[in-house]
Every structure is written in C-alpha cells, then in structure tokens.
Amino acid sequence: MSNPVTFPPSIWAVTAPARTQAAPLTETIETDTVVIGGGFTGLGAALHLAKAGSDVVLLEGKAIGWGASGRNNGQVIPTLTAAEPDMWVQRYGETGRLFAQMIGASANVLFDAIREEDITSHADAEQTGWFQPAHTPGRTKLSQKRVDAWQRFGLDARYLDHKATSDLLGTEHWYGGMLAPSGGHINPLGLSRGLALAVERAGGTIYEATPVLFYEHDGTQWVVKTDQGTVKARALILATNAYTGEVVPKLNRRLAHSIVPVSSWQMSTEPLSDELRASILPGRQAVSDTRGDLRFFHYDRDNRLITGGAIMGFGDLAARMARKAANNLADSFPQLAPPKMTHVWEGYLSMNWDRFPRVHSLGPNGWTWIGCNGRGVALGYSLGREMARATSGEDLASLALPTTTPHALPFHAIGRAIAPYYLFWYRFKDHREYKS
C-alpha cells in the first residue's frame, strides 16, 4: 500500500466521506478497457463500462478526485461558457447538434446517476437549479437569447425578469437572467468518491497512486506503462483534462499544450445564520453570473457559501483572493458583511482560445477530450459515458463526439505565464454594456 495522497485544504476534503485509497498497480495485467484518470470523466466512463459487463481498469496517478474533479466549486451546469449551442451545429453539423443536446441533458444525466447509484449523501447532491443572472441591464438580452437557444436544443431554460431574479437571489444586485432547473450543486470530492464506490460495486478495478508514464498502441492493443506495472487493453480512454501535463509532463505533450491550465480559486465562508440563510438565495440554487470576472456561489450542506474567483499578480494570492471574494459577496448582498473565509484552495481548469471543448481520437478504440473552460462537472461525466459507448463499438454517427486533431498552442509557456492577466480584458468587457 502506498502512502496516502495529500489533498488541498478544501472544505470538500473536510466534509466528504472518507475513502480508503486503492493499492497501486504493481504487475502486468490485461483488461478490455483501460481508463487513465480518476475524475468525473474517467469515473463516468468506467461506471458505464462496468455496468455493461465490460472488464475495465481505472488508473489514477494520485487519488480519486485529487485533480479538478475534487477541487472545483461544485456547480452542476448544463450549458457552456461561451460556445452557444447553434455554434456547435455551425461547426460540426449533426454531430454538433448531438453534442449540444448532450450538454443540455448533462445535469439530469448526472443527478439521475447519483440517485441510481445511491450516492446522494456522498455527493451532498442538491438538484435545486442553476441560475445565471445578468450583471447589467443590457445583458438581460443575452440571457433571453441563451434561453431561446438552449430551449431549441431540449434544455428546460427559463428567463426571469428583475423582480423574479431579486426574489430568487435575495438582492437587487442583478437585473434578470437564465434559470436552468435541471442544474444544482454537489460536493465534488464526495461525488468523485461516491462514483468510485459505484465503479467498484459494478465490478470495475481502480488503482490509485499509479501515474501512467506513457501509453501506445502496438498494432494489436494498447500498452500502458505505469511506474510499477503495465496494462494491456483493447481500448483506452485518457481522462486527464487540465492535469494532462501536470502529474506526468510527458504523458501527451501535444494534448497538454493544446490548452492553458488556469488557476481557479475556491473558498467557503463560515455557516450563515438562519436569518441570513433565509434571506440570501432561499431556494439554494447554484449561481454564476454573466461577468467575465465571475461572481459565483452556492450553499453547502452546512449553509456555508461556497464561492471563489480569479486573481492576478504576486504575493499572498490566497489572502488577496479571499478578501476579493468576501467583498464581492458583501457588495452583492447588502445584508451580508464581508464574511470570513475558513477554507481557501485552488486547482486548475483547462482553457482554450475559443472555449470549445475538444474531443480527440488517439488511435484504434482510443479517445480523449480536453478544454472544460470552467464547466467540467456535468460535461465531464457525460463525455466519459459517450467515449465509453464509442469504445464499445456503437456507431460514431450516433454519438456526441465531434472529433478533431489536437494542435499545440504556439508559445505555450508564455501563454501559460500571462493567462492570469487576461482578467484585465474580462474586467474591461464587464464594464461595457452588451450589444446584441
């Protein structure tokens, strides 16, 4: 048994049910499908395959939920950041339509799986809806356009006017917005551990503390080399997303350099009083607004507000980010003084230039995707299932897998260094009124 992996100092690590870390792989084994990565994508793929009766092995370099899937804010969002549904059809045709429909259904798919696998308490899952309020009057037009667009792709999306928005949020800070009732929020580390439990119950095998050094297709099968063992498999799913170049930098350098890992800060307040809890977000929805310098928050099971953001510069970034987030909450909710942040942590999300997630074929029965752009919870789980269906031989024309070739971003190291300063551009745009 390897030494237990240390997790970031998040509220999720404090409140998620404990998991006994699985042993690392120390031998040569054979399986039908090998999955690399123990986050939402890898776990979703492994669960789908195991429940279908397939022999599946999941390899995690650290521990289940150690990466982005256990560090994120916990919002379950059935849309993307900027790639609107019609844009998918324009770019990819019928496959793009299937992808947009998959995104719109993704929150329901995840919450249905949580209930089916009886891990609601593991995940602290609340399907209370996701709301995107408009931070300027003009951006209510953007909200209305998004509602109309997503409705055409099957998502139950609703526009709320200023009064309905104020009633939902408990403040008049925002002007209207888009409500997706299928969304909600979870404890992401708890969900990861619950999904791992479901995979193991279904017959899948998980190895933790097992970094993959490299993989290749030898003409007949996939061969995956770890630091202590080897897996031979018919099919392979690479599910490492923002951490593709972090645990093992040489794992797939071109894929890792096709996105920029960006630090995203998360934090939690102390539990709110009953009086504040009743006046702020009484319906317990997950909220992330239309700013580029985003304001986002939701409650955890103990009525803490879970929030966060992005920051530039140097010095004590955690303390600076905590002050910024606390002041944003107080500015948004006049009844709330700047709250104390009890837990502050960070992790990577994967960004690309146009904010379109990318799906790639790695070779015969080999698949991966990358580029969550901050919307990886529901999307990652659904794409894991979709890639599992592809490795099982389903007709690719029926799947939501708009496949492209990975292209490394030029001057990747420079882009990674300056990426936090793109926040200047976001703030500039946030102060300009939206024009349709």
Secondary structure in CASP SS format (residue, H / E / C, confidence):
PFRMAT SS
TARGET T0000
AUTHOR 0000-0000-0000
METHOD secondary structure of the structure
MODEL  1
M C 1.00
S C 1.00
N C 1.00
P C 1.00
V C 1.00
T C 1.00
F C 1.00
P C 1.00
P C 1.00
S C 1.00
I H 1.00
W H 1.00
A H 1.00
V H 1.00
T H 1.00
A C 1.00
P C 1.00
A C 1.00
R C 1.00
T C 1.00
Q C 1.00
A C 1.00
A C 1.00
P C 1.00
L C 1.00
T C 1.00
E C 1.00
T E 1.00
I E 1.00
E E 1.00
T E 1.00
D E 1.00
T E 1.00
V E 1.00
V E 1.00
I E 1.00
G C 1.00
G C 1.00
G C 1.00
F H 1.00
T H 1.00
G H 1.00
L H 1.00
G H 1.00
A H 1.00
A H 1.00
L H 1.00
H H 1.00
L H 1.00
A H 1.00
K H 1.00
A C 1.00
G C 1.00
S C 1.00
D C 1.00
V E 1.00
V E 1.00
L E 1.00
L E 1.00
E C 1.00
G C 1.00
K C 1.00
A C 1.00
I C 1.00
G C 1.00
W C 1.00
G C 1.00
A H 1.00
S H 1.00
G H 1.00
R H 1.00
N C 1.00
N C 1.00
G C 1.00
Q E 1.00
V E 1.00
I C 1.00
P C 1.00
T C 1.00
L C 1.00
T C 1.00
A C 1.00
A C 1.00
E C 1.00
P H 1.00
D H 1.00
M H 1.00
W H 1.00
V H 1.00
Q H 1.00
R H 1.00
Y H 1.00
G C 1.00
E H 1.00
T H 1.00
G H 1.00
R H 1.00
L H 1.00
F H 1.00
A H 1.00
Q H 1.00
M H 1.00
I H 1.00
G H 1.00
A H 1.00
S H 1.00
A H 1.00
N H 1.00
V H 1.00
L H 1.00
F H 1.00
D H 1.00
A H 1.00
I H 1.00
R H 1.00
E H 1.00
E C 1.00
D C 1.00
I C 1.00
T H 1.00
S H 1.00
H H 1.00
A H 1.00
D C 1.00
A C 1.00
E E 1.00
Q C 1.00
T C 1.00
G C 1.00
W E 1.00
F E 1.00
Q E 1.00
P E 1.00
A C 1.00
H C 1.00
T C 1.00
P C 1.00
G C 1.00
R H 1.00
T H 1.00
K H 1.00
L H 1.00
S H 1.00
Q H 1.00
K H 1.00
R H 1.00
V H 1.00
D H 1.00
A H 1.00
W H 1.00
Q H 1.00
R C 1.00
F C 1.00
G C 1.00
L C 1.00
D C 1.00
A C 1.00
R E 1.00
Y E 1.00
L E 1.00
D C 1.00
H H 1.00
K H 1.00
A H 1.00
T H 1.00
S H 1.00
D H 1.00
L H 1.00
L H 1.00
G C 1.00
T C 1.00
E C 1.00
H C 1.00
W C 1.00
Y C 1.00
G C 1.00
G E 1.00
M E 1.00
L E 1.00
A E 1.00
P C 1.00
S C 1.00
G C 1.00
G E 1.00
H E 1.00
I C 1.00
N C 1.00
P H 1.00
L H 1.00
G H 1.00
L H 1.00
S H 1.00
R H 1.00
G H 1.00
L H 1.00
A H 1.00
L H 1.00
A H 1.00
V H 1.00
E H 1.00
R H 1.00
A C 1.00
G C 1.00
G C 1.00
T E 1.00
I E 1.00
Y E 1.00
E C 1.00
A C 1.00
T C 1.00
P C 1.00
V E 1.00
L E 1.00
F E 1.00
Y E 1.00
E E 1.00
H E 1.00
D C 1.00
G C 1.00
T C 1.00
Q C 1.00
W E 1.00
V E 1.00
V E 1.00
K E 1.00
T E 1.00
D C 1.00
Q C 1.00
G C 1.00
T E 1.00
V E 1.00
K E 1.00
A E 1.00
R E 1.00
A E 1.00
L E 1.00
I E 1.00
L E 1.00
A C 1.00
T C 1.00
N H 1.00
A H 1.00
Y H 1.00
T C 1.00
G C 1.00
E C 1.00
V C 1.00
V C 1.00
P C 1.00
K C 1.00
L C 1.00
N C 1.00
R H 1.00
R H 1.00
L H 1.00
A H 1.00
H C 1.00
S C 1.00
I C 1.00
V E 1.00
P E 1.00
V E 1.00
S E 1.00
S E 1.00
W E 1.00
Q E 1.00
M E 1.00
S E 1.00
T E 1.00
E C 1.00
P C 1.00
L C 1.00
S C 1.00
D H 1.00
E H 1.00
L H 1.00
R H 1.00
A H 1.00
S H 1.00
I C 1.00
L C 1.00
P C 1.00
G C 1.00
R C 1.00
Q C 1.00
A E 1.00
V E 1.00
S E 1.00
D C 1.00
T C 1.00
R C 1.00
G C 1.00
D C 1.00
L C 1.00
R C 1.00
F E 1.00
F E 1.00
H E 1.00
Y E 1.00
D C 1.00
R C 1.00
D C 1.00
N C 1.00
R C 1.00
L E 1.00
I E 1.00
T E 1.00
G E 1.00
G E 1.00
A C 1.00
I C 1.00
M C 1.00
G C 1.00
F C 1.00
G C 1.00
D C 1.00
L H 1.00
A H 1.00
A H 1.00
R H 1.00
M H 1.00
A H 1.00
R H 1.00
K H 1.00
A H 1.00
A H 1.00
N H 1.00
N H 1.00
L H 1.00
A H 1.00
D H 1.00
S H 1.00
F C 1.00
P C 1.00
Q C 1.00
L C 1.00
A C 1.00
P C 1.00
P C 1.00
K C 1.00
M E 1.00
T E 1.00
H E 1.00
V E 1.00
W E 1.00
E E 1.00
G E 1.00
Y E 1.00
L E 1.00
S E 1.00
M E 1.00
N C 1.00
W C 1.00
D C 1.00
R C 1.00
F C 1.00
P C 1.00
R E 1.00
V E 1.00
H E 1.00
S E 1.00
L E 1.00
G E 1.00
P C 1.00
N C 1.00
G E 1.00
W E 1.00
T E 1.00
W E 1.00
I E 1.00
G C 1.00
C C 1.00
N C 1.00
G C 1.00
R C 1.00
G H 1.00
V H 1.00
A H 1.00
L H 1.00
G H 1.00
Y H 1.00
S H 1.00
L H 1.00
G H 1.00
R H 1.00
E H 1.00
M H 1.00
A H 1.00
R H 1.00
A H 1.00
T H 1.00
S C 1.00
G C 1.00
E C 1.00
D C 1.00
L H 1.00
A H 1.00
S H 1.00
L C 1.00
A C 1.00
L C 1.00
P C 1.00
T E 1.00
T C 1.00
T C 1.00
P C 1.00
H C 1.00
A C 1.00
L C 1.00
P C 1.00
F C 1.00
H H 1.00
A H 1.00
I H 1.00
G H 1.00
R H 1.00
A H 1.00
I H 1.00
A H 1.00
P H 1.00
Y H 1.00
Y H 1.00
L H 1.00
F H 1.00
W H 1.00
Y H 1.00
R H 1.00
F H 1.00
K H 1.00
D H 1.00
H C 1.00
R C 1.00
E C 1.00
Y C 1.00
K C 1.00
S C 1.00
END
